[in-house]
Amino acid sequence: MAKLSSAFFYARKLIRLTLNLSRPTLFRFALGHYYLNKDDLCVLENALNKGRDDALIHQFERRFAAEIGEGECVSYAAARMAFFDLLQVLGVKSGDEVILLGFTCSVMANAVLRTGASIVYSDLDEETYGSNPASIQRLLSPQTKMIVAQHSFGIPCRIHEIQQIARKHGVFLLEDCAISFGSKCDGVPLGRFGDAAIFSNDHTKPVNTLIGGLLYTEKKEISRAIRAIHQKHPDFTLDHQRDLFNRILFERAYYYPRRYERGDLLEAVGELLNKKKSQTRPVLLTDEYTSPQKSISASYPYPARLPSFLAKLGLLELERWGRTKALRMNRLRRFLEKVRSSGAEVKIPARYMDSSCEIVPLRFVYQAPDPGRNRALMSRFVDPSQFWFAAPVICCEYGLSDFEYQEGMCPTSERVSANIINWPFAVPDEFDRVLDESFQSVLANG
Ligand SMILES: Cc1ncc(COP(=O)(O)O)c(C=O)c1O
C-alpha cells in the first residue's frame, strides 16, 4: 500500500513538472554560475581533487575581507556556523539571551537554540526592513549577551543608533549581513559597525559559492579565538564535496531564466532514482531550515569548514563583483523610477530614497496594497513561494513556536510579512529589459 501511494505521488509530481515545461517562469531567486567556462570548471575540479588547501582558503578570506575593511574573515560551510562559533567564543549559554530580528531565517534561531540560550525577537523597522533600535532598546535585559542587527535585502538598517545602544549597555553587537554585501551607510561598508559581522554566500546570496559563509571582525582577540576553534572543525566528506560540485554543474545549466522547469523535472527523476538506491544527502544543508534544533539529525558536520574548491569559486565571483554590483544598483534606480512614475500605491522601504546610503540590492522589496493580487500577477514571472520573510521566521515547517516565536511578539514584522513582495535582482544582464517589463506590467495592473 505504502509503495503504491509513493508511486502515485511520484507519478503526479512528474506529470505536473512535465506540464510546467510548457509555461516556464522567467526568474527565480537563485541564479546558477552560467558564466563559468570549461577552463573555470577544470580549475574548480582540480581544486576539488586536491582537497584541503589552506592557502586558497586564506586567499579568499583576505579578498572578501578587503571588500569590507581592515579586518579579518574566517570562512565556514554556512554563515549560521560562523554565528554559532561566535556564540561559543563569547560563552553564550543557558540562561543568556540573544536578540534576533523577528524577520530572520530559522537557521539563525537554531544556532542560538544549540547553545541553550533563549531567543528574544525584536520587531522590524518598516523604513529599512531591518532591525529596529527602539525595539532592541525595550528588550535589553541583564541577561542580554548579544544584539544581532540585521540588514535585509541589501538595505542598511538603522545601525548607528543600534551601535550606540550596544556601546552604552556594553553588549556585543553582531551585524547580520547574510543578505547584504557591499552596501554602505555614510560611506562605511556594512559589517564595520558591529564587533563582528556574518556574511552568507549560499546560492541565493549576493556572492554565490553554492553554500558558505564568513565571519568578519576587526577585533584581533575575536579573530584569534575564532581561529583557535575553527582549526578543529571538520571538512565535508569527499562524497559530499563531489555532490556540491555536481550541483554547481546542474545549477549552471538549469538555474537560468526559462530553464528552471527543465531542471525541476530532471531533479525529480534523479530524486526518484536515488530514493530507490536509498541515497539521499542534504547537499545544500537544508535540514536545519525546517526542523527546530531538538530534532536536527547530524547528516553533515556542524560547524564545518568551507570546502577549498568553493573558496576558488568565491574568488571567481569576486572578480565579477564590480560588474554585478553596478548591474544591481542600476536596476534599483530603474525600479524606483518606475514606482515613482507609475503612481502605483506600493509602499517601498523609505531607506531606498535615503542619499546617505549606498544600496547594493539583492532583491527589490515592497508592500503591495493587495498582496494576493500582486503575487498572482507576478507568478507568471517569478515563483512567489520563494519570497523571503513571508513570515517572521522563514523556512520552518513545524511552526514558529518551535523557534520560540509567539504570534504578536513582533507586530510590524507580522504586518510587513503578510504584504511583502520580492523581485529577484540576481538576473543576468541580458534579461534586464524583460525584468523591467515584467515589473512594469505588475505595477500597472496590481
Ligand atoms: C538574514 C539571514 N541571516 C543568516 C542566514 C544564514 O545563512 P547561511 O544559510 O549561510 O547559514 C540567512 C540565510 O538565509 C539569512 O537569511
The ligand as a MOL file (V3000), in Angstrom:
LIG
                    3D

  0  0  0     0  0            999 V3000
M  V30 BEGIN CTAB
M  V30 COUNTS 16 16 0 0 0
M  V30 BEGIN ATOM
M  V30 1 C 19.0460 37.0210 7.4690 0
M  V30 2 C 19.8330 35.7410 7.4060 0
M  V30 3 N 20.8360 35.5340 8.2780 0
M  V30 4 C 21.5830 34.4180 8.2510 0
M  V30 5 C 21.3280 33.4200 7.3350 0
M  V30 6 C 22.1620 32.1780 7.3710 0
M  V30 7 O 22.9480 31.9660 6.2440 0
M  V30 8 P 23.5080 30.5130 5.9060 0
M  V30 9 O 22.4470 29.8020 5.1510 0
M  V30 10 O 24.7440 30.7370 5.0910 0
M  V30 11 O 23.8000 29.8350 7.1860 0
M  V30 12 C 20.2890 33.5820 6.4060 0
M  V30 13 C 20.0180 32.5280 5.4220 0
M  V30 14 O 19.2180 32.6570 4.5140 0
M  V30 15 C 19.5180 34.7760 6.4420 0
M  V30 16 O 18.5100 34.9880 5.5790 0
M  V30 END ATOM
M  V30 BEGIN BOND
M  V30 1 1 1 2
M  V30 2 1 2 3
M  V30 3 2 2 15
M  V30 4 2 3 4
M  V30 5 1 4 5
M  V30 6 1 5 6
M  V30 7 2 5 12
M  V30 8 1 6 7
M  V30 9 1 7 8
M  V30 10 2 8 9
M  V30 11 1 8 10
M  V30 12 1 8 11
M  V30 13 1 12 13
M  V30 14 1 12 15
M  V30 15 2 13 14
M  V30 16 1 15 16
M  V30 END BOND
M  V30 END CTAB
M  END
